[in-house]
């Protein structure tokens, strides 16, 4: 009976470790996909915001030059 119990325990722990390793692999893969997705979204938002800031800076330069010309 002792031998059969040891074989069953070894089989159980081998199966449990296989499931654990595969589960961790899939979690890691899911984490990487989510991280890449969020990184791409943030990159797009950063580029959009950079364009808006550039447009505002250009409009302020134009307004400042108009005020200088009007004062002269």
ROMAR-119635 format. One line per 8 residues: number of its first residue (from 0); their letters; for each residue x, y, z of N, C-alpha, C. Coordinates in Angstrom, 1 decimal, decimal comma. Example, Ala and Ser with C-alpha at 12.3 -4.5 7.8 and 13.67 -1.06 7.14 Angstrom:
2
0> AS> 13,2:-5,7:7,8:12,3:-4,5:7,8:13,2:-3,3:7,8  12,8:-2,2:7,1:13,7:-1,1:7,1:12,9:0,0:7,9
END
This chain:
72
0> XXXXXXXX> 0,8:-1,2:0,0:0,0:0,0:0,0:0,9:1,3:0,0  2,0:1,2:0,7:2,9:2,4:0,7:3,4:2,8:-0,6  3,7:1,8:-1,4:4,3:2,0:-2,8:3,2:2,7:-3,7  2,0:2,2:-3,6:1,0:2,8:-4,5:0,7:4,2:-4,0  0,7:4,5:-2,8:0,4:5,8:-2,3:1,5:6,8:-2,7  2,8:6,3:-2,7:3,9:7,1:-3,2:3,8:7,4:-4,7  3,4:6,4:-5,5:3,2:6,6:-6,9:2,1:7,6:-7,2  1,0:7,5:-6,4:-0,2:8,4:-6,6:0,2:9,8:-6,2
8> XXXXXXXX> 1,0:10,0:-5,1:1,4:11,3:-4,7:2,3:11,9:-5,7  3,3:11,1:-6,2:4,2:11,6:-7,2:3,5:12,0:-8,5  2,5:11,3:-8,9:1,7:11,6:-10,1:0,9:12,9:-9,8  0,3:13,0:-8,6:-0,4:14,2:-8,3:0,4:15,4:-8,3  1,6:15,4:-7,7:2,5:16,6:-7,7:3,1:16,9:-9,1  3,3:15,9:-9,9:3,8:16,1:-11,2:2,7:16,8:-12,0  1,4:16,4:-11,9:0,3:17,0:-12,6:0,1:18,4:-12,1  0,2:18,6:-10,8:-0,1:19,9:-10,2:1,0:20,9:-10,6
16> XXXXXXXX> 2,3:20,5:-10,7:3,3:21,4:-11,1:3,2:21,7:-12,6  2,8:20,8:-13,4:2,5:21,0:-14,8:1,5:22,1:-15,0  0,4:22,0:-14,3:-0,7:22,9:-14,3:-0,2:24,3:-13,8  0,5:24,3:-12,8:1,0:25,6:-12,2:1,9:26,3:-13,2  2,8:25,5:-13,8:3,8:26,1:-14,8:3,0:26,7:-16,0  2,1:25,9:-16,5:1,3:26,3:-17,7:0,5:27,5:-17,3  -0,1:27,6:-16,1:-0,9:28,7:-15,7:-0,1:30,0:-15,6  1,1:29,8:-15,0:2,0:31,0:-14,9:2,4:31,5:-16,3
24> XXXXXXXX> 2,6:30,6:-17,2:3,0:31,0:-18,6:1,9:31,8:-19,2  0,7:31,3:-19,1:-0,5:32,0:-19,7:-0,7:33,4:-19,0  -0,5:33,4:-17,7:-0,7:34,7:-17,0:0,4:35,7:-17,5  1,6:35,2:-17,6:2,7:36,1:-18,1:2,4:36,6:-19,5  2,0:35,7:-20,4:1,6:36,1:-21,7:0,5:37,1:-21,8  -0,5:36,9:-21,0:-1,6:37,8:-20,9:-1,2:39,2:-20,4  -0,3:39,2:-19,4:0,3:40,4:-18,8:1,0:41,2:-19,9  1,8:40,5:-20,7:2,6:41,1:-21,7:1,7:41,8:-22,8
32> XXXXXXXX> 0,7:41,0:-23,2:-0,2:41,5:-24,2:-0,9:42,8:-23,7  -1,4:42,8:-22,4:-2,1:43,9:-21,9:-1,1:45,1:-21,7  0,1:44,8:-21,3:1,1:45,9:-21,2:1,4:46,6:-22,5  1,6:45,8:-23,6:1,8:46,3:-24,9:0,7:47,1:-25,4  -0,6:46,7:-25,1:-1,7:47,4:-25,6:-1,8:48,7:-24,9  -1,6:48,8:-23,6:-1,7:50,0:-22,9:-0,5:51,0:-23,3  0,6:50,4:-23,6:1,8:51,2:-24,0:1,5:51,9:-25,4  0,8:51,1:-26,3:0,5:51,7:-27,6:-0,6:52,8:-27,4
40> XXXXXXXX> -1,5:52,6:-26,5:-2,6:53,6:-26,3:-1,9:54,9:-25,7  -1,0:54,7:-24,8:-0,4:55,9:-24,2:0,5:56,6:-25,2  1,2:55,9:-26,1:2,0:56,5:-27,1:1,1:57,3:-28,0  0,0:56,8:-28,4:-0,9:57,5:-29,3:-1,4:58,8:-28,6  -1,8:58,7:-27,3:-2,2:59,9:-26,6:-1,1:60,9:-26,4  0,1:60,4:-26,2:1,2:61,3:-26,1:1,5:62,1:-27,4  1,4:61,4:-28,5:1,6:62,1:-29,8:0,5:63,1:-30,1  -0,7:62,7:-29,7:-1,9:63,6:-29,9:-1,7:64,9:-29,1
48> XXXXXXXX> -1,3:64,6:-27,8:-1,2:65,8:-26,9:0,0:66,7:-27,4  1,1:66,0:-27,9:2,2:66,8:-28,4:1,8:67,7:-29,6  1,0:67,2:-30,4:0,5:68,0:-31,6:-0,4:69,1:-31,1  -1,2:68,9:-30,1:-2,1:70,0:-29,6:-1,2:71,1:-29,0  -0,2:70,6:-28,2:0,6:71,6:-27,5:1,4:72,5:-28,6  1,9:71,8:-29,6:2,6:72,5:-30,7:1,7:73,5:-31,3  0,4:73,1:-31,6:-0,5:74,1:-32,2:-0,8:75,2:-31,3  -1,0:75,0:-30,0:-1,2:76,1:-29,1:0,0:77,0:-29,0
56> XXXXXXXX> 1,2:76,5:-29,0:2,4:77,3:-29,0:2,5:78,2:-30,2  2,2:77,6:-31,4:2,2:78,4:-32,6:1,2:79,5:-32,6  0,0:79,2:-32,1:-1,0:80,3:-32,0:-0,7:81,4:-31,1  0,0:81,0:-30,0:0,5:82,1:-29,0:1,5:82,9:-29,6  2,4:82,3:-30,4:3,5:83,1:-31,1:2,8:84,1:-32,1  1,8:83,6:-32,8:1,2:84,5:-33,8:0,4:85,6:-33,1  -0,3:85,3:-32,0:-1,0:86,3:-31,2:0,0:87,3:-30,6  1,2:86,9:-30,1:2,1:87,8:-29,6:2,7:88,7:-30,6
64> XXXXXXXX> 3,0:88,2:-31,8:3,5:89,1:-32,9:2,4:90,1:-33,3  1,2:89,7:-33,3:0,1:90,6:-33,7:0,0:91,7:-32,7  0,2:91,4:-31,4:0,1:92,4:-30,3:1,3:93,4:-30,4  2,4:92,9:-30,8:3,6:93,7:-30,9:3,4:94,7:-32,1  2,9:94,2:-33,2:2,7:95,0:-34,4:1,6:96,0:-34,1  0,6:95,7:-33,4:-0,5:96,6:-33,1:0,0:97,7:-32,1  1,0:97,4:-31,3:1,5:98,4:-30,3:2,4:99,4:-31,0  3,0:99,0:-32,1:3,9:99,9:-32,8:3,2:100,9:-33,6
END
